[in-house]
């Protein structure tokens, strides 16, 4: 299992420039996913840019 610390990745400090704007190829809104009766994803909304690897 790989653990990724996203605490610092999701915040910006005052005066920091926003991340680069990427060309969105897939937009996901309010995604819920179930394995049988068990809900695995809850209300996920995200944009997936072109030429990037994205995993859930």
mmCIF file of the N, C-alpha and C atoms, coordinates in Angstrom:
data_MODEL
# 
_entry.id   MODEL 
# 
loop_
_atom_site.group_PDB 
_atom_site.id 
_atom_site.type_symbol 
_atom_site.label_atom_id 
_atom_site.label_alt_id 
_atom_site.label_comp_id 
_atom_site.label_asym_id 
_atom_site.label_entity_id 
_atom_site.label_seq_id 
_atom_site.pdbx_PDB_ins_code 
_atom_site.Cartn_x 
_atom_site.Cartn_y 
_atom_site.Cartn_z 
_atom_site.occupancy 
_atom_site.B_iso_or_equiv 
_atom_site.pdbx_formal_charge 
_atom_site.auth_seq_id 
_atom_site.auth_comp_id 
_atom_site.auth_asym_id 
_atom_site.auth_atom_id 
_atom_site.pdbx_PDB_model_num 
ATOM 1   N N  . UNK A 1 1  ? 0.838   -1.175 0.000   1.00 0.00 ? 1  UNK A N  1 
ATOM 2   C CA . UNK A 1 1  ? 0.000   0.000  0.000   1.00 0.00 ? 1  UNK A CA 1 
ATOM 3   C C  . UNK A 1 1  ? 0.883   1.239  0.000   1.00 0.00 ? 1  UNK A C  1 
ATOM 4   N N  . UNK A 1 2  ? 0.518   2.229  -0.782  1.00 0.00 ? 2  UNK A N  1 
ATOM 5   C CA . UNK A 1 2  ? 1.255   3.481  -0.857  1.00 0.00 ? 2  UNK A CA 1 
ATOM 6   C C  . UNK A 1 2  ? 0.453   4.565  -0.158  1.00 0.00 ? 2  UNK A C  1 
ATOM 7   N N  . UNK A 1 3  ? 1.087   5.296  0.741   1.00 0.00 ? 3  UNK A N  1 
ATOM 8   C CA . UNK A 1 3  ? 0.432   6.411  1.412   1.00 0.00 ? 3  UNK A CA 1 
ATOM 9   C C  . UNK A 1 3  ? 1.010   7.709  0.881   1.00 0.00 ? 3  UNK A C  1 
ATOM 10  N N  . UNK A 1 4  ? 0.135   8.658  0.592   1.00 0.00 ? 4  UNK A N  1 
ATOM 11  C CA . UNK A 1 4  ? 0.557   9.949  0.063   1.00 0.00 ? 4  UNK A CA 1 
ATOM 12  C C  . UNK A 1 4  ? 0.060   11.040 0.999   1.00 0.00 ? 4  UNK A C  1 
ATOM 13  N N  . UNK A 1 5  ? 0.943   11.911 1.437   1.00 0.00 ? 5  UNK A N  1 
ATOM 14  C CA . UNK A 1 5  ? 0.568   13.028 2.288   1.00 0.00 ? 5  UNK A CA 1 
ATOM 15  C C  . UNK A 1 5  ? 0.037   14.150 1.406   1.00 0.00 ? 5  UNK A C  1 
ATOM 16  N N  . UNK A 1 6  ? -1.266  14.408 1.476   1.00 0.00 ? 6  UNK A N  1 
ATOM 17  C CA . UNK A 1 6  ? -1.875  15.446 0.638   1.00 0.00 ? 6  UNK A CA 1 
ATOM 18  C C  . UNK A 1 6  ? -2.128  16.740 1.402   1.00 0.00 ? 6  UNK A C  1 
ATOM 19  N N  . UNK A 1 7  ? -1.780  16.797 2.679   1.00 0.00 ? 7  UNK A N  1 
ATOM 20  C CA . UNK A 1 7  ? -2.046  17.988 3.480   1.00 0.00 ? 7  UNK A CA 1 
ATOM 21  C C  . UNK A 1 7  ? -1.448  19.234 2.829   1.00 0.00 ? 7  UNK A C  1 
ATOM 22  N N  . UNK A 1 8  ? -0.184  19.187 2.478   1.00 0.00 ? 8  UNK A N  1 
ATOM 23  C CA . UNK A 1 8  ? 0.471   20.343 1.875   1.00 0.00 ? 8  UNK A CA 1 
ATOM 24  C C  . UNK A 1 8  ? 0.122   20.511 0.405   1.00 0.00 ? 8  UNK A C  1 
ATOM 25  N N  . UNK A 1 9  ? -0.256  19.452 -0.260  1.00 0.00 ? 9  UNK A N  1 
ATOM 26  C CA . UNK A 1 9  ? -0.569  19.517 -1.684  1.00 0.00 ? 9  UNK A CA 1 
ATOM 27  C C  . UNK A 1 9  ? -1.883  20.238 -1.945  1.00 0.00 ? 9  UNK A C  1 
ATOM 28  N N  . UNK A 1 10 ? -2.770  20.290 -0.964  1.00 0.00 ? 10 UNK A N  1 
ATOM 29  C CA . UNK A 1 10 ? -4.095  20.858 -1.176  1.00 0.00 ? 10 UNK A CA 1 
ATOM 30  C C  . UNK A 1 10 ? -4.241  22.271 -0.634  1.00 0.00 ? 10 UNK A C  1 
ATOM 31  N N  . UNK A 1 11 ? -3.174  22.860 -0.139  1.00 0.00 ? 11 UNK A N  1 
ATOM 32  C CA . UNK A 1 11 ? -3.259  24.205 0.418   1.00 0.00 ? 11 UNK A CA 1 
ATOM 33  C C  . UNK A 1 11 ? -2.241  25.115 -0.250  1.00 0.00 ? 11 UNK A C  1 
ATOM 34  N N  . UNK A 1 12 ? -2.583  26.392 -0.308  1.00 0.00 ? 12 UNK A N  1 
ATOM 35  C CA . UNK A 1 12 ? -1.664  27.401 -0.829  1.00 0.00 ? 12 UNK A CA 1 
ATOM 36  C C  . UNK A 1 12 ? -1.413  28.440 0.248   1.00 0.00 ? 12 UNK A C  1 
ATOM 37  N N  . UNK A 1 13 ? -0.231  28.968 0.279   1.00 0.00 ? 13 UNK A N  1 
ATOM 38  C CA . UNK A 1 13 ? 0.109   30.026 1.217   1.00 0.00 ? 13 UNK A CA 1 
ATOM 39  C C  . UNK A 1 13 ? -0.211  31.372 0.588   1.00 0.00 ? 13 UNK A C  1 
ATOM 40  N N  . UNK A 1 14 ? -0.405  32.387 1.419   1.00 0.00 ? 14 UNK A N  1 
ATOM 41  C CA . UNK A 1 14 ? -0.709  33.732 0.936   1.00 0.00 ? 14 UNK A CA 1 
ATOM 42  C C  . UNK A 1 14 ? 0.365   34.192 -0.036  1.00 0.00 ? 14 UNK A C  1 
ATOM 43  N N  . UNK A 1 15 ? -0.057  34.727 -1.167  1.00 0.00 ? 15 UNK A N  1 
ATOM 44  C CA . UNK A 1 15 ? 0.869   35.223 -2.171  1.00 0.00 ? 15 UNK A CA 1 
ATOM 45  C C  . UNK A 1 15 ? 1.330   34.189 -3.170  1.00 0.00 ? 15 UNK A C  1 
ATOM 46  N N  . UNK A 1 16 ? 1.044   32.926 -2.922  1.00 0.00 ? 16 UNK A N  1 
ATOM 47  C CA . UNK A 1 16 ? 1.433   31.869 -3.850  1.00 0.00 ? 16 UNK A CA 1 
ATOM 48  C C  . UNK A 1 16 ? 0.558   31.916 -5.091  1.00 0.00 ? 16 UNK A C  1 
ATOM 49  N N  . UNK A 1 17 ? 1.160   31.660 -6.236  1.00 0.00 ? 17 UNK A N  1 
ATOM 50  C CA . UNK A 1 17 ? 0.400   31.618 -7.478  1.00 0.00 ? 17 UNK A CA 1 
ATOM 51  C C  . UNK A 1 17 ? -0.435  30.343 -7.529  1.00 0.00 ? 17 UNK A C  1 
ATOM 52  N N  . UNK A 1 18 ? -1.617  30.415 -8.162  1.00 0.00 ? 18 UNK A N  1 
ATOM 53  C CA . UNK A 1 18 ? -2.419  29.192 -8.307  1.00 0.00 ? 18 UNK A CA 1 
ATOM 54  C C  . UNK A 1 18 ? -1.723  28.212 -9.233  1.00 0.00 ? 18 UNK A C  1 
ATOM 55  N N  . UNK A 1 19 ? -2.064  26.923 -9.137  1.00 0.00 ? 19 UNK A N  1 
ATOM 56  C CA . UNK A 1 19 ? -1.444  25.939 -10.026 1.00 0.00 ? 19 UNK A CA 1 
ATOM 57  C C  . UNK A 1 19 ? -1.783  26.233 -11.478 1.00 0.00 ? 19 UNK A C  1 
ATOM 58  N N  . UNK A 1 20 ? -0.947  25.734 -12.380 1.00 0.00 ? 20 UNK A N  1 
ATOM 59  C CA . UNK A 1 20 ? -1.173  25.976 -13.798 1.00 0.00 ? 20 UNK A CA 1 
ATOM 60  C C  . UNK A 1 20 ? -2.541  25.452 -14.226 1.00 0.00 ? 20 UNK A C  1 
ATOM 61  N N  . UNK A 1 21 ? -3.154  26.146 -15.164 1.00 0.00 ? 21 UNK A N  1 
ATOM 62  C CA . UNK A 1 21 ? -4.444  25.722 -15.695 1.00 0.00 ? 21 UNK A CA 1 
ATOM 63  C C  . UNK A 1 21 ? -4.186  24.683 -16.776 1.00 0.00 ? 21 UNK A C  1 
ATOM 64  N N  . UNK A 1 22 ? -4.807  23.523 -16.638 1.00 0.00 ? 22 UNK A N  1 
ATOM 65  C CA . UNK A 1 22 ? -4.590  22.427 -17.568 1.00 0.00 ? 22 UNK A CA 1 
ATOM 66  C C  . UNK A 1 22 ? -5.836  22.201 -18.410 1.00 0.00 ? 22 UNK A C  1 
ATOM 67  N N  . UNK A 1 23 ? -5.647  21.641 -19.590 1.00 0.00 ? 23 UNK A N  1 
ATOM 68  C CA . UNK A 1 23 ? -6.748  21.326 -20.481 1.00 0.00 ? 23 UNK A CA 1 
ATOM 69  C C  . UNK A 1 23 ? -7.487  20.097 -19.944 1.00 0.00 ? 23 UNK A C  1 
ATOM 70  N N  . UNK A 1 24 ? -8.704  20.302 -19.460 1.00 0.00 ? 24 UNK A N  1 
ATOM 71  C CA . UNK A 1 24 ? -9.490  19.220 -18.866 1.00 0.00 ? 24 UNK A CA 1 
ATOM 72  C C  . UNK A 1 24 ? -10.054 18.332 -19.964 1.00 0.00 ? 24 UNK A C  1 
ATOM 73  N N  . UNK A 1 25 ? -9.847  17.009 -19.835 1.00 0.00 ? 25 UNK A N  1 
ATOM 74  C CA . UNK A 1 25 ? -10.373 16.041 -20.797 1.00 0.00 ? 25 UNK A CA 1 
ATOM 75  C C  . UNK A 1 25 ? -11.566 15.279 -20.238 1.00 0.00 ? 25 UNK A C  1 
ATOM 76  N N  . UNK A 1 26 ? -11.596 15.065 -18.922 1.00 0.00 ? 26 UNK A N  1 
ATOM 77  C CA . UNK A 1 26 ? -12.708 14.362 -18.279 1.00 0.00 ? 26 UNK A CA 1 
ATOM 78  C C  . UNK A 1 26 ? -13.110 15.153 -17.039 1.00 0.00 ? 26 UNK A C  1 
ATOM 79  N N  . UNK A 1 27 ? -14.402 15.388 -16.894 1.00 0.00 ? 27 UNK A N  1 
ATOM 80  C CA . UNK A 1 27 ? -14.927 16.064 -15.718 1.00 0.00 ? 27 UNK A CA 1 
ATOM 81  C C  . UNK A 1 27 ? -15.883 15.108 -15.007 1.00 0.00 ? 27 UNK A C  1 
ATOM 82  N N  . UNK A 1 28 ? -15.651 14.881 -13.722 1.00 0.00 ? 28 UNK A N  1 
ATOM 83  C CA . UNK A 1 28 ? -16.485 13.987 -12.924 1.00 0.00 ? 28 UNK A CA 1 
ATOM 84  C C  . UNK A 1 28 ? -17.193 14.835 -11.874 1.00 0.00 ? 28 UNK A C  1 
ATOM 85  N N  . UNK A 1 29 ? -18.501 14.648 -11.753 1.00 0.00 ? 29 UNK A N  1 
ATOM 86  C CA . UNK A 1 29 ? -19.264 15.411 -10.764 1.00 0.00 ? 29 UNK A CA 1 
ATOM 87  C C  . UNK A 1 29 ? -20.162 14.482 -9.969  1.00 0.00 ? 29 UNK A C  1 
ATOM 88  N N  . UNK A 1 30 ? -20.074 14.597 -8.653  1.00 0.00 ? 30 UNK A N  1 
ATOM 89  C CA . UNK A 1 30 ? -20.949 13.874 -7.728  1.00 0.00 ? 30 UNK A CA 1 
ATOM 90  C C  . UNK A 1 30 ? -20.937 12.361 -7.943  1.00 0.00 ? 30 UNK A C  1 
ATOM 91  N N  . UNK A 1 31 ? -19.753 11.782 -8.129  1.00 0.00 ? 31 UNK A N  1 
ATOM 92  C CA . UNK A 1 31 ? -19.616 10.344 -8.356  1.00 0.00 ? 31 UNK A CA 1 
ATOM 93  C C  . UNK A 1 31 ? -19.710 9.582  -7.038  1.00 0.00 ? 31 UNK A C  1 
ATOM 94  N N  . UNK A 1 32 ? -20.586 8.595  -7.007  1.00 0.00 ? 32 UNK A N  1 
ATOM 95  C CA . UNK A 1 32 ? -20.692 7.648  -5.901  1.00 0.00 ? 32 UNK A CA 1 
ATOM 96  C C  . UNK A 1 32 ? -20.459 6.270  -6.494  1.00 0.00 ? 32 UNK A C  1 
ATOM 97  N N  . UNK A 1 33 ? -19.654 5.439  -5.818  1.00 0.00 ? 33 UNK A N  1 
ATOM 98  C CA . UNK A 1 33 ? -19.342 4.114  -6.349  1.00 0.00 ? 33 UNK A CA 1 
ATOM 99  C C  . UNK A 1 33 ? -19.525 3.077  -5.254  1.00 0.00 ? 33 UNK A C  1 
ATOM 100 N N  . UNK A 1 34 ? -20.128 1.959  -5.607  1.00 0.00 ? 34 UNK A N  1 
ATOM 101 C CA . UNK A 1 34 ? -20.419 0.894  -4.650  1.00 0.00 ? 34 UNK A CA 1 
ATOM 102 C C  . UNK A 1 34 ? -19.772 -0.410 -5.080  1.00 0.00 ? 34 UNK A C  1 
ATOM 103 N N  . UNK A 1 35 ? -19.295 -1.184 -4.116  1.00 0.00 ? 35 UNK A N  1 
ATOM 104 C CA . UNK A 1 35 ? -18.922 -2.588 -4.288  1.00 0.00 ? 35 UNK A CA 1 
ATOM 105 C C  . UNK A 1 35 ? -20.043 -3.375 -3.622  1.00 0.00 ? 35 UNK A C  1 
ATOM 106 N N  . UNK A 1 36 ? -20.994 -3.842 -4.412  1.00 0.00 ? 36 UNK A N  1 
ATOM 107 C CA . UNK A 1 36 ? -22.162 -4.502 -3.823  1.00 0.00 ? 36 UNK A CA 1 
ATOM 108 C C  . UNK A 1 36 ? -22.925 -3.509 -2.970  1.00 0.00 ? 36 UNK A C  1 
ATOM 109 N N  . UNK A 1 37 ? -23.079 -3.794 -1.680  1.00 0.00 ? 37 UNK A N  1 
ATOM 110 C CA . UNK A 1 37 ? -23.783 -2.898 -0.759  1.00 0.00 ? 37 UNK A CA 1 
ATOM 111 C C  . UNK A 1 37 ? -22.856 -1.884 -0.087  1.00 0.00 ? 37 UNK A C  1 
ATOM 112 N N  . UNK A 1 38 ? -21.542 -2.020 -0.268  1.00 0.00 ? 38 UNK A N  1 
ATOM 113 C CA . UNK A 1 38 ? -20.559 -1.156 0.402   1.00 0.00 ? 38 UNK A CA 1 
ATOM 114 C C  . UNK A 1 38 ? -20.197 0.034  -0.481  1.00 0.00 ? 38 UNK A C  1 
ATOM 115 N N  . UNK A 1 39 ? -20.445 1.251  0.017   1.00 0.00 ? 39 UNK A N  1 
ATOM 116 C CA . UNK A 1 39 ? -20.094 2.442  -0.745  1.00 0.00 ? 39 UNK A CA 1 
ATOM 117 C C  . UNK A 1 39 ? -18.609 2.736  -0.570  1.00 0.00 ? 39 UNK A C  1 
ATOM 118 N N  . UNK A 1 40 ? -17.901 2.859  -1.704  1.00 0.00 ? 40 UNK A N  1 
ATOM 119 C CA . UNK A 1 40 ? -16.452 3.076  -1.689  1.00 0.00 ? 40 UNK A CA 1 
ATOM 120 C C  . UNK A 1 40 ? -16.088 4.532  -1.957  1.00 0.00 ? 40 UNK A C  1 
ATOM 121 N N  . UNK A 1 41 ? -16.836 5.213  -2.808  1.00 0.00 ? 41 UNK A N  1 
ATOM 122 C CA . UNK A 1 41 ? -16.589 6.625  -3.110  1.00 0.00 ? 41 UNK A CA 1 
ATOM 123 C C  . UNK A 1 41 ? -17.843 7.423  -2.780  1.00 0.00 ? 41 UNK A C  1 
ATOM 124 N N  . UNK A 1 42 ? -17.648 8.598  -2.199  1.00 0.00 ? 42 UNK A N  1 
ATOM 125 C CA . UNK A 1 42 ? -18.750 9.431  -1.756  1.00 0.00 ? 42 UNK A CA 1 
ATOM 126 C C  . UNK A 1 42 ? -18.675 10.808 -2.416  1.00 0.00 ? 42 UNK A C  1 
ATOM 127 N N  . UNK A 1 43 ? -19.579 11.090 -3.344  1.00 0.00 ? 43 UNK A N  1 
ATOM 128 C CA . UNK A 1 43 ? -19.756 12.436 -3.905  1.00 0.00 ? 43 UNK A CA 1 
ATOM 129 C C  . UNK A 1 43 ? -18.439 13.049 -4.402  1.00 0.00 ? 43 UNK A C  1 
ATOM 130 N N  . UNK A 1 44 ? -17.695 12.334 -5.218  1.00 0.00 ? 44 UNK A N  1 
ATOM 131 C CA . UNK A 1 44 ? -16.405 12.795 -5.744  1.00 0.00 ? 44 UNK A CA 1 
ATOM 132 C C  . UNK A 1 44 ? -16.638 13.703 -6.949  1.00 0.00 ? 44 UNK A C  1 
ATOM 133 N N  . UNK A 1 45 ? -16.023 14.879 -6.925  1.00 0.00 ? 45 UNK A N  1 
ATOM 134 C CA . UNK A 1 45 ? -16.056 15.809 -8.046  1.00 0.00 ? 45 UNK A CA 1 
ATOM 135 C C  . UNK A 1 45 ? -14.614 16.182 -8.359  1.00 0.00 ? 45 UNK A C  1 
ATOM 136 N N  . UNK A 1 46 ? -14.217 16.008 -9.622  1.00 0.00 ? 46 UNK A N  1 
ATOM 137 C CA . UNK A 1 46 ? -12.839 16.331 -9.999  1.00 0.00 ? 46 UNK A CA 1 
ATOM 138 C C  . UNK A 1 46 ? -12.719 16.491 -11.510 1.00 0.00 ? 46 UNK A C  1 
ATOM 139 N N  . UNK A 1 47 ? -11.731 17.247 -11.935 1.00 0.00 ? 47 UNK A N  1 
ATOM 140 C CA . UNK A 1 47 ? -11.384 17.374 -13.346 1.00 0.00 ? 47 UNK A CA 1 
ATOM 141 C C  . UNK A 1 47 ? -10.105 16.591 -13.591 1.00 0.00 ? 47 UNK A C  1 
ATOM 142 N N  . UNK A 1 48 ? -10.071 15.886 -14.706 1.00 0.00 ? 48 UNK A N  1 
ATOM 143 C CA . UNK A 1 48 ? -8.894  15.104 -15.070 1.00 0.00 ? 48 UNK A CA 1 
ATOM 144 C C  . UNK A 1 48 ? -8.283  15.732 -16.320 1.00 0.00 ? 48 UNK A C  1 
ATOM 145 N N  . UNK A 1 49 ? -7.081  16.301 -16.207 1.00 0.00 ? 49 UNK A N  1 
ATOM 146 C CA . UNK A 1 49 ? -6.456  16.975 -17.348 1.00 0.00 ? 49 UNK A CA 1 
ATOM 147 C C  . UNK A 1 49 ? -5.858  15.995 -18.345 1.00 0.00 ? 49 UNK A C  1 
ATOM 148 N N  . UNK A 1 50 ? -5.654  16.485 -19.552 1.00 0.00 ? 50 UNK A N  1 
ATOM 149 C CA . UNK A 1 50 ? -5.026  15.650 -20.575 1.00 0.00 ? 50 UNK A CA 1 
ATOM 150 C C  . UNK A 1 50 ? -3.571  15.385 -20.218 1.00 0.00 ? 50 UNK A C  1 
ATOM 151 N N  . UNK A 1 51 ? -3.067  14.261 -20.684 1.00 0.00 ? 51 UNK A N  1 
ATOM 152 C CA . UNK A 1 51 ? -1.664  13.871 -20.529 1.00 0.00 ? 51 UNK A CA 1 
ATOM 153 C C  . UNK A 1 51 ? -1.205  13.761 -19.079 1.00 0.00 ? 51 UNK A C  1 
ATOM 154 N N  . UNK A 1 52 ? -2.119  13.401 -18.189 1.00 0.00 ? 52 UNK A N  1 
ATOM 155 C CA . UNK A 1 52 ? -1.784  13.192 -16.776 1.00 0.00 ? 52 UNK A CA 1 
ATOM 156 C C  . UNK A 1 52 ? -2.349  11.850 -16.337 1.00 0.00 ? 52 UNK A C  1 
ATOM 157 N N  . UNK A 1 53 ? -1.647  11.179 -15.465 1.00 0.00 ? 53 UNK A N  1 
ATOM 158 C CA . UNK A 1 53 ? -2.136  9.929  -14.893 1.00 0.00 ? 53 UNK A CA 1 
ATOM 159 C C  . UNK A 1 53 ? -2.899  10.283 -13.623 1.00 0.00 ? 53 UNK A C  1 
ATOM 160 N N  . UNK A 1 54 ? -4.119  9.791  -13.515 1.00 0.00 ? 54 UNK A N  1 
ATOM 161 C CA . UNK A 1 54 ? -4.957  10.077 -12.355 1.00 0.00 ? 54 UNK A CA 1 
ATOM 162 C C  . UNK A 1 54 ? -5.493  8.768  -11.800 1.00 0.00 ? 54 UNK A C  1 
ATOM 163 N N  . UNK A 1 55 ? -5.368  8.574  -10.503 1.00 0.00 ? 55 UNK A N  1 
ATOM 164 C CA . UNK A 1 55 ? -5.850  7.343  -9.872  1.00 0.00 ? 55 UNK A CA 1 
ATOM 165 C C  . UNK A 1 55 ? -6.741  7.688  -8.690  1.00 0.00 ? 55 UNK A C  1 
ATOM 166 N N  . UNK A 1 56 ? -7.677  6.812  -8.444  1.00 0.00 ? 56 UNK A N  1 
ATOM 167 C CA . UNK A 1 56 ? -8.541  6.953  -7.264  1.00 0.00 ? 56 UNK A CA 1 
ATOM 168 C C  . UNK A 1 56 ? -8.210  5.851  -6.293  1.00 0.00 ? 56 UNK A C  1 
# 
